[in-house]
Amino acid sequence: MIKDFKELVAAAKQSKNIVAGVPCPEDESSILSVIQAKKEDLADFILSGNRQKISALLQSHGGRAADFEILDCPDAETAAARIVALARLNKVHLILKGFLPTAALMKPVLDKEKGLRSGSLLSDILVVENPAANYRGLLGMSDGGLNILPDLMQKKQIVENAVAVFQRLGYIEPKVGIMAAVETVKDSMPATVDAHLLSEMNQRGEIKGCRVYGPLALDIAVSPEAAKHKGILNDVAGNTQVMIVPNIESGNLLGKAFTYYLKITVAHVVMGARIPILIPSRNEGDVDKFHSLALGVLSAGS
């Protein structure tokens, strides 16, 4: 079981023959993460975009253009489409978004004829080193990046995508908390109803490979003392390893609280397409993007 990002990077290094495609690595944080990942031998890279700008950035930050395949493209849309086309040919095994809008990358990814759809829902899984004092390990959260207001069956797929990532991280049966504002089921709070139904699906074997419980308020999810005080005896309570949030607003706020208040490193990966896709914010630093690459490599590896 991988317990921190150092172990994540070490595990990713064991994956072989992984090629990462990066459209528009034309900013400092993207190029630094790619240089570091290449030095750590996490993957080989195909970079697409303005060849002159990419080569200059590599040189100015201690990289060598000769270590990378660089595809010269006239604009961001072409750069993204070239990488997606290579992924369809199995020449790219994961994609890291460079300095371009997420929509510019996701448009070719989601193209019904030329894209990377697999028939599953795409969802973003954020991973951090768990900041709870009582626990050493990784904490996942989904989905604060793609799905605005998922319905019950979409939440089921969000759970399944997150579980797939955590199983690759060595969590054989991850503990999944379905988050809400309270831990009781109230018809006036639809998130609590969905949480209860997802728990029942897990009990019936409709969601496999994990233990699901909800609804859970944040304190009950992370604090064994708070769970005990309220008489909640389920082993997910107080020990949640994956949080499933009710909507994109709550996930976005929680994810950015990790970054801007707690100042901790984050990594995240989109699952549900043919290959893992990394869509870090353009404001994220190179350390976060490097660890997202490690997470993506591990998620892509056989």
ABEGO torsion letter per residue (X at the ends): XBABAAAAAAAAAABBGBBBBBBGBABAAAAAAAAAAAAAGABBBBBBEBAAAAAAAAAAAGBBAAABBBBBBABAAAAAAAAAAAAAAGABABBBBBBBBAAAAAAAAABAAABABAGBBBBBBBBBBBABAABBEBBBBOBAAABABBBAAAAAAAAAAAAAAAAAAGBABBBBBBBBABABBBAABAAAAAAAAAAAAAAAGABBGBBBBOBBBAAAAABAAAAAAAGBABAABGABABBBBABAAAAAAAAAAAAAAAGBBBBBBBBGBABBBBBBBAABBAAAAAAAAAAAAAAABX
